[in-house]
């Protein structure tokens, strides 16, 4: 399914016209002005899967975020816009095949990283609560006049939970008591497993998805799984993807249109022609006999 057909960025002439009429001063940068026009990138024609390839500083993440903000796509982490970002967006345009579904979203590395940090924070809070419950157990099971539960009495319904814990502490072992009153940890996963689960949870049917370097935190095996998941989402579930990446596992996605942002001007290429992929090929070719 094609939702986004084309996206248009301002050319150098329109950017110069904007600067000539700009009255604001004391700015060190006009970002994102001049980033993409300097690459000769003025238009992207989209396919079911469109890939933006390039090294650090190539502008692929800038292009992805500009498209996401112009299309008003959902995102989990706020994007830190520059002072001229809104001005730049007004000079951009796009052509849609069908209306972009409301479920469409952009997923960035910051989104995935924050998700994994939140899982750790939740589990840390659960662990701290568990330690407090263990201390309660020790005091309740050995209640005497010297501790806070020694002379405890039920005075109101508000004290019922304490009574319930006291009775449980006298009947249960410490481990059973803690399991009864402590919340369970969120399922522990490796960073790669958590990152992969984040993508598969956020990507649903019939929507447009912009992914910024999804290979971060993913092992080669997980990148291969994600590539298969993306291909199946396009083939069977009506999804369209625009992905900024330099992963050979994602660059090899079947039928993808690939823009090389390291080229000047930007041009489309086969994945086997890309310098990053060729570097992998040359390396493994030199060591081929070691695999045999």
C-alpha positions as CSV (number, residue, x, y, z in Angstrom):
1,X,0.0,0.0,0.0
2,X,1.4,3.4,-1.0
3,X,0.2,6.2,1.3
4,X,3.1,8.7,0.7
5,X,4.0,9.0,-3.0
6,X,6.4,11.9,-3.0
7,X,8.0,14.3,-0.5
8,X,9.5,17.6,-1.6
9,X,12.2,19.5,0.2
10,X,13.1,23.2,-0.6
11,X,15.8,23.7,-3.2
12,X,18.8,26.0,-2.7
13,X,17.1,28.9,-4.4
14,X,14.0,28.8,-2.1
15,X,16.3,28.6,0.9
16,X,18.3,31.6,-0.1
17,X,15.1,33.5,-0.7
18,X,14.0,32.7,2.9
19,X,17.3,33.9,4.3
20,X,17.2,37.1,2.3
21,X,13.9,38.0,3.9
22,X,14.8,36.8,7.4
23,X,15.0,39.5,10.0
24,X,16.0,37.4,13.0
25,X,19.7,37.7,14.1
26,X,22.1,36.1,16.5
27,X,21.7,32.5,15.3
28,X,24.6,30.2,14.9
29,X,22.7,27.8,12.7
30,X,19.8,27.7,10.3
31,X,19.4,24.0,10.7
32,X,17.7,22.1,8.9
33,X,18.3,24.6,6.1
34,X,21.1,23.8,3.7
35,X,21.6,20.2,5.0
36,X,19.6,18.4,2.2
37,X,19.8,21.1,-0.5
38,X,23.6,20.8,-0.1
39,X,23.2,17.1,-1.1
40,X,21.0,18.0,-4.1
41,X,18.1,16.3,-2.4
42,X,14.9,18.1,-3.4
43,X,12.4,15.2,-3.9
44,X,11.9,11.6,-2.8
45,X,9.7,9.3,-4.8
46,X,8.5,6.6,-2.5
47,X,7.9,2.9,-2.9
48,X,6.4,0.3,-0.5
49,X,9.8,0.3,1.2
50,X,12.0,3.3,0.8
51,X,15.5,3.3,2.3
52,X,17.7,6.3,3.1
53,X,21.3,5.2,3.2
54,X,24.3,7.2,4.5
55,X,26.9,7.7,7.1
56,X,26.8,10.0,10.1
57,X,26.1,13.6,9.0
58,X,24.6,12.5,5.6
59,X,21.2,14.0,6.5
60,X,19.2,10.8,6.5
61,X,17.9,11.3,10.0
62,X,17.2,15.0,9.2
63,X,15.1,14.0,6.2
64,X,13.2,11.4,8.2
65,X,12.3,13.8,11.0
66,X,11.3,16.5,8.6
67,X,8.9,14.1,6.8
68,X,7.6,12.9,10.2
69,X,6.9,16.4,11.4
70,X,5.4,17.6,8.1
71,X,3.0,14.6,8.1
72,X,2.2,15.1,11.8
73,X,3.1,11.5,12.6
74,X,2.8,10.2,16.1
75,X,6.0,9.7,18.1
76,X,6.8,8.5,21.6
77,X,9.7,10.8,22.3
78,X,9.6,14.6,21.7
79,X,11.7,15.9,18.9
80,X,14.0,18.7,19.7
81,X,13.3,21.2,17.0
82,X,15.6,24.1,16.1
83,X,14.5,27.7,15.9
84,X,14.1,27.5,12.1
85,X,12.4,24.1,11.9
86,X,8.9,25.4,11.5
87,X,10.0,27.8,8.7
88,X,11.7,24.9,6.9
89,X,8.5,22.7,7.2
90,X,6.4,25.4,5.6
91,X,8.7,25.1,2.5
92,X,8.2,21.4,2.3
93,X,5.3,19.5,0.6
94,X,4.1,16.0,-0.1
95,X,1.9,14.0,-2.4
96,X,-0.2,11.2,-0.9
97,X,-1.7,8.2,-2.7
98,X,-4.3,7.5,-0.1
99,X,-4.8,9.5,3.1
100,X,-2.1,8.8,5.6
101,X,-3.7,6.6,8.4
102,X,-4.0,8.1,11.9
103,X,-2.1,5.0,13.2
104,X,1.0,6.0,11.3
105,X,4.0,6.9,13.3
106,X,7.8,7.6,13.4
107,X,10.0,5.4,15.5
108,X,13.5,6.7,16.5
109,X,16.4,5.4,18.4
110,X,15.5,7.7,21.3
111,X,12.0,6.0,21.5
112,X,13.6,2.6,21.8
113,X,16.2,3.7,24.3
114,X,13.7,5.4,26.5
115,X,11.5,2.3,26.4
116,X,14.3,0.1,27.6
117,X,15.2,2.7,30.4
118,X,11.5,2.7,31.5
119,X,11.5,-1.1,31.8
120,X,14.6,-0.9,34.0
121,X,13.1,1.8,36.1
122,X,9.9,-0.2,36.7
123,X,11.9,-3.2,37.7
124,X,14.1,-1.1,40.0
125,X,11.0,0.2,41.7
126,X,9.6,-3.3,42.1
127,X,12.9,-4.5,43.6
128,X,12.9,-1.6,46.1
129,X,9.3,-2.4,47.1
130,X,10.2,-6.1,47.5
131,X,13.0,-5.2,49.9
132,X,10.6,-3.1,52.0
133,X,8.1,-6.0,52.1
134,X,10.9,-8.4,53.2
135,X,11.6,-6.0,56.1
136,X,7.9,-6.0,57.1
137,X,7.9,-9.8,57.1
138,X,10.8,-10.0,59.5
139,X,9.2,-7.5,61.9
140,X,5.7,-9.0,61.7
141,X,6.8,-12.6,62.0
142,X,8.8,-11.7,65.2
143,X,6.4,-9.1,66.6
144,X,7.2,-8.1,70.2
145,X,6.8,-4.9,72.2
146,X,10.2,-3.6,70.9
147,X,9.1,-3.2,67.3
148,X,6.5,-1.2,65.5
149,X,4.0,-4.1,65.2
150,X,4.4,-5.3,68.8
151,X,1.4,-3.6,70.3
152,X,-0.6,-3.3,67.1
153,X,-4.4,-3.3,67.3
154,X,-7.2,-3.2,64.7
155,X,-8.8,0.2,65.2
156,X,-10.5,0.9,61.8
157,X,-11.1,-0.6,58.4
158,X,-8.0,1.4,57.3
159,X,-5.9,-1.0,59.4
160,X,-7.3,-4.1,57.7
161,X,-4.4,-4.5,55.2
162,X,-1.9,-4.5,58.1
163,X,-3.9,-7.2,59.9
164,X,-3.9,-9.2,56.7
165,X,-0.1,-8.9,56.4
166,X,0.4,-9.8,60.1
167,X,-1.7,-13.0,59.7
168,X,0.1,-13.9,56.5
169,X,3.5,-13.4,58.1
170,X,2.6,-15.9,60.8
171,X,1.4,-18.5,58.3
172,X,3.8,-18.2,55.4
173,X,7.4,-18.5,54.7
174,X,9.3,-15.3,53.8
175,X,9.4,-16.1,50.0
176,X,5.7,-16.9,49.9
177,X,4.9,-13.7,51.8
178,X,6.9,-11.6,49.5
179,X,5.4,-13.2,46.4
180,X,1.9,-12.5,47.8
181,X,2.4,-8.7,48.4
182,X,5.1,-7.7,45.9
183,X,4.4,-6.8,42.3
184,X,6.1,-9.0,39.7
185,X,9.0,-7.7,37.6
186,X,8.4,-6.8,34.0
187,X,9.7,-9.7,32.0
188,X,13.5,-9.3,31.8
189,X,14.8,-9.3,28.2
190,X,18.1,-8.4,26.6
191,X,18.4,-5.0,25.0
192,X,18.0,-6.6,21.6
193,X,14.9,-8.5,22.6
194,X,13.4,-5.4,24.1
195,X,14.1,-3.3,21.1
196,X,12.7,-6.0,18.7
197,X,9.6,-6.3,20.9
198,X,9.2,-2.5,20.8
199,X,9.1,-2.5,16.9
200,X,6.7,-5.5,16.6
201,X,4.4,-3.9,19.2
202,X,4.2,-0.5,17.6
203,X,3.9,-1.6,14.0
204,X,0.3,-2.6,13.2
205,X,-1.6,-3.2,9.9
206,X,-2.5,-0.5,7.3
207,X,-0.3,2.4,8.2
208,X,2.8,4.4,7.2
209,X,6.0,3.9,9.4
210,X,9.2,6.0,9.4
211,X,12.0,4.2,11.2
212,X,15.3,5.8,12.2
213,X,18.2,3.4,12.3
214,X,16.1,0.5,13.7
215,X,19.2,-1.7,13.7
216,X,20.6,0.0,16.8
217,X,20.6,-2.4,19.8
218,X,19.7,-5.3,17.4
219,X,22.0,-8.3,16.8
220,X,22.5,-9.5,13.2
221,X,20.0,-12.3,13.9
222,X,17.4,-9.8,15.2
223,X,18.0,-7.5,12.3
224,X,17.2,-10.4,10.0
225,X,14.0,-11.1,11.9
226,X,13.0,-7.4,11.7
227,X,13.7,-7.4,7.9
228,X,11.4,-10.4,7.5
229,X,8.8,-8.7,9.7
230,X,8.9,-5.6,7.6
231,X,8.6,-7.5,4.3
232,X,5.6,-9.4,5.7
233,X,3.9,-6.2,7.0
234,X,4.2,-4.7,3.5
235,X,3.0,-7.9,1.7
236,X,0.2,-9.0,3.9
237,X,-0.8,-6.1,6.2
238,X,-0.9,-3.0,4.0
239,X,2.0,-1.1,5.5
240,X,4.5,1.3,3.9
241,X,8.0,2.0,5.3
242,X,10.5,4.8,5.0
243,X,13.7,3.7,6.8
244,X,17.0,5.5,7.5
245,X,19.6,2.8,7.9
246,X,23.1,1.6,7.0
247,X,22.5,-2.0,8.0
248,X,23.2,-4.5,5.2
249,X,20.4,-6.7,6.6
250,X,17.8,-3.9,6.0
251,X,19.4,-2.6,2.9
252,X,18.7,-6.0,1.3
253,X,15.0,-5.7,1.9
254,X,13.2,-7.1,-1.3
255,X,11.9,-4.5,-3.7
256,X,13.2,-1.5,-1.7
257,X,14.0,1.8,-3.3
258,X,17.3,3.0,-1.9
259,X,18.6,6.6,-1.9
260,X,22.3,7.0,-1.3
261,X,22.7,10.2,0.7
262,X,26.5,9.8,0.7
263,X,26.4,10.5,-3.1
264,X,26.6,14.0,-4.4
265,X,24.0,14.6,-5.7
266,X,21.8,12.0,-4.0
267,X,21.0,9.1,-6.3
268,X,19.2,5.7,-6.2
269,X,21.3,2.6,-6.1
270,X,21.1,-1.2,-5.7
271,X,22.0,-2.3,-2.2
272,X,25.0,-4.3,-3.6
273,X,26.5,-1.1,-4.9
274,X,26.6,0.8,-1.6
275,X,30.0,1.4,-0.1
276,X,29.1,0.1,3.3
277,X,27.8,-3.2,1.9
278,X,30.8,-3.5,-0.4
279,X,33.1,-3.1,2.6
280,X,31.4,-6.1,4.3
281,X,31.6,-8.1,1.1
282,X,35.3,-7.4,0.6
283,X,36.0,-8.3,4.3
284,X,34.3,-11.7,4.1
285,X,35.7,-12.4,0.7
286,X,39.2,-12.0,2.1
287,X,38.4,-14.5,4.9
288,X,36.3,-16.9,2.8
289,X,38.6,-19.8,3.4
290,X,38.3,-19.5,7.1
291,X,34.6,-20.3,6.9
292,X,35.2,-23.4,4.8
